[in-house]
Amino acid sequence: MIDLYTAPTPNGFKVSIALEELGLAYEVHPIDIRTGEQFAPEFLRISPNNKIPAIVDREGPGGALALFESGAILVYLADKTGRLLATGGRARYTALSWLFFQVGHIGPMLGQAHHFRDYAPEKILYAIDRYTNEAKRLYGVVDGRLTESEYLAGDEYTVADIASVPWLLGAEQHGVDLTHFPHVQRWMATLNSRPAVQRGLAVPPRSETPLDARAREVLFGKAQHQRRPVA
């Protein structure tokens, strides 16, 4: 059994989709990041960076294993089951390249685009233009790749696709018109038709906590920058 600590965000959906695809038994522990549950000492013992998702595999190597960082979790789950990531050779490293492209570029840059377009308390045109243009560039990189292969790592569906699709579903939030990226549209339609993707995108249910001043402070204010000892 795997304990999944998550919230309804693109990074959280990456792991729930993978668990559904792999058919692994898991128990969901929703973390309400709008009220500050991510700062609780018991969660910090699992995820020292106070971010979701995180897992505890009760049957990990050598006993219970806690992991944080969605990319590392995806590699672990793939290696645990021998699926969604080649065990070696060219196919493995191609998939890892595209997985790390998501972790290092798609996630951070599209997250900034969404933040400055929708959440920032003031409209900073420089930031909006910078990150919107970078979002369009990244969608273009993915579209270019998908002109030559069915999936990001080639002809096989892998953790690289699972990592990327929850982020690219938010094109409107990133200021991106998907009609300019037909290969991304084709790939997204293929992935969205998968039952495991549909189930994973519903885990956990959307938060009912409003994005009020308190939630904004927790997500974007001083609460994020406090130093918290791990008990």
C-alpha positions in Angstrom: 0.0 0.0 0.0 1.2 3.5 -0.9 0.1 6.6 1.0 -0.3 9.5 -1.3 -0.1 13.0 0.1 -1.5 15.4 -2.5 -3.6 18.3 -3.6 -5.5 19.1 -6.8 -2.6 20.7 -8.7 -0.6 19.6 -11.8 2.2 18.2 -9.8 -0.2 16.3 -7.6 -2.1 14.9 -10.6 1.2 13.5 -12.0 1.5 11.0 -9.2 -2.2 10.0 -9.0 -2.3 9.4 -12.8 0.8 7.2 -12.5 -0.7 5.2 -9.6 -3.9 4.7 -11.6 -1.9 3.6 -14.7 0.2 1.2 -12.7 -2.8 -0.2 -10.8 -1.0 0.2 -7.5 -3.0 0.2 -4.3 -2.9 3.6 -2.6 -4.6 5.6 0.1 -5.1 9.4 -0.5 -4.3 11.9 2.2 -5.4 15.3 0.9 -3.2 18.2 2.0 -5.1 21.5 2.0 -2.3 23.8 0.8 -4.6 26.9 1.1 -4.9 26.5 4.9 -1.3 25.6 5.6 -1.5 21.8 6.1 1.7 21.5 4.2 3.6 23.1 7.1 2.5 20.5 9.7 5.5 18.8 11.3 4.2 15.3 10.4 4.0 16.3 6.7 7.5 18.0 6.8 8.9 14.7 8.0 7.8 13.2 4.7 8.3 16.3 2.4 10.9 18.7 3.9 10.3 21.3 1.2 6.6 21.5 2.3 5.4 20.7 -1.2 3.0 18.1 -2.6 3.0 15.4 -3.8 4.8 13.0 -1.5 4.4 9.3 -0.9 5.2 6.7 1.7 5.5 3.2 0.2 4.8 0.9 3.2 6.5 -1.9 1.3 9.5 0.0 0.0 13.0 -1.4 -0.2 14.1 -2.1 3.4 10.8 -1.0 4.8 8.6 2.0 4.6 10.1 4.6 2.2 9.1 8.3 2.1 9.7 10.2 -1.1 9.0 13.8 -2.2 9.5 15.6 -5.6 7.1 14.4 -8.2 9.8 13.5 -10.8 11.6 11.2 -8.3 8.3 9.6 -7.3 7.5 8.9 -11.0 10.8 7.2 -11.6 10.5 5.2 -8.4 7.0 3.9 -9.2 8.1 3.0 -12.8 11.1 1.2 -11.5 9.1 -0.6 -8.8 6.7 -2.0 -11.4 8.9 -2.3 -14.4 6.4 -0.2 -16.5 6.2 3.3 -18.0 10.0 3.7 -18.1 12.5 1.4 -19.8 14.9 -0.3 -17.4 18.0 0.8 -19.4 19.4 1.9 -22.7 18.5 4.6 -25.1 14.7 4.5 -24.4 15.2 5.1 -20.7 17.5 8.1 -21.1 15.3 9.7 -23.8 12.3 9.4 -21.4 14.3 10.8 -18.5 15.4 13.8 -20.7 11.8 14.7 -21.4 10.8 14.0 -17.8 13.4 16.4 -16.5 12.4 18.9 -19.2 9.0 19.0 -17.5 10.5 19.2 -14.0 13.0 21.9 -14.9 11.1 24.0 -17.5 7.4 23.2 -18.1 6.4 23.2 -14.4 8.4 26.2 -13.2 7.8 28.4 -16.2 4.1 27.6 -16.7 3.6 28.0 -13.0 5.0 31.5 -13.2 2.9 32.4 -16.2 -0.2 31.3 -14.3 0.8 33.2 -11.2 1.6 36.5 -12.8 -1.5 36.3 -15.1 -4.0 35.3 -12.5 -2.7 35.4 -8.9 -0.3 38.3 -8.5 -1.8 41.2 -6.5 -0.6 43.7 -9.1 -0.3 43.3 -12.9 3.4 43.5 -13.7 3.4 43.6 -17.5 7.1 42.7 -17.8 6.5 39.5 -15.8 3.3 38.6 -17.7 5.0 39.1 -21.0 8.1 37.2 -20.0 6.4 34.1 -18.7 3.6 34.1 -21.3 6.1 34.2 -24.1 8.2 31.5 -22.4 5.1 29.4 -22.0 4.4 29.7 -25.8 8.0 28.7 -26.5 7.7 25.6 -24.3 4.5 24.5 -25.9 6.3 24.9 -29.2 9.2 22.7 -28.0 6.6 20.0 -27.2 4.7 20.5 -30.4 8.0 20.1 -32.4 8.8 16.9 -30.6 5.4 15.5 -31.2 5.8 16.1 -35.0 8.2 13.2 -35.0 6.9 10.8 -32.4 3.5 9.7 -31.0 4.6 10.4 -27.4 7.3 12.6 -25.8 9.9 9.8 -25.5 9.1 8.1 -28.8 6.5 5.5 -29.7 5.8 4.4 -26.1 3.7 6.1 -23.4 6.0 6.9 -20.4 6.3 8.9 -17.2 7.4 11.8 -19.4 3.9 12.1 -20.8 2.3 11.6 -17.4 4.4 14.4 -16.0 3.6 16.9 -18.7 -0.1 16.5 -19.5 -1.5 17.9 -16.3 0.5 21.1 -16.9 -0.3 21.5 -20.6 -4.0 21.1 -19.9 -3.9 24.7 -18.5 -3.1 26.4 -21.8 -5.7 29.1 -21.3 -4.2 30.0 -17.9 -0.8 30.3 -19.5 -2.0 32.6 -22.3 -1.5 30.0 -24.9 -3.8 29.3 -27.9 -3.7 25.6 -28.5 -4.9 25.9 -32.1 -1.3 27.0 -32.8 0.0 23.7 -31.5 -1.9 20.9 -33.3 0.4 18.1 -32.3 0.0 19.0 -28.7 -3.7 18.9 -29.2 -3.5 15.5 -30.8 -1.3 14.2 -27.9 -3.5 15.7 -25.3 -6.7 14.1 -26.8 -4.9 10.7 -26.8 -3.9 11.0 -23.2 -7.3 12.4 -22.0 -9.0 9.4 -23.5 -7.1 7.1 -21.2 -9.3 6.0 -18.2 -6.4 6.1 -15.8 -5.7 9.7 -16.8 -9.3 10.6 -16.2 -9.3 8.9 -12.8 -6.0 10.5 -11.8 -7.1 14.0 -12.6 -10.0 13.5 -10.1 -7.6 12.7 -7.2 -8.1 14.4 -4.8 -11.3 16.4 -5.4 -10.9 20.1 -5.9 -10.4 22.2 -2.8 -13.5 24.0 -1.4 -11.3 26.4 0.5 -11.7 29.9 -1.1 -8.7 31.8 -2.4 -9.2 34.6 0.1 -6.6 36.8 1.7 -5.6 34.1 4.3 -5.1 31.5 1.5 -3.1 33.9 -0.5 -0.8 34.6 2.4 -0.3 30.9 3.0 0.4 30.2 -0.7 2.3 33.2 -1.7 3.2 35.3 1.3 5.5 35.2 4.4 4.1 31.8 5.5 6.1 30.2 2.6 9.3 31.7 3.7 9.4 30.8 7.4 12.0 28.4 8.5 10.4 25.4 10.1 12.4 22.7 12.0 11.5 19.2 11.1 10.5 17.4 14.3 
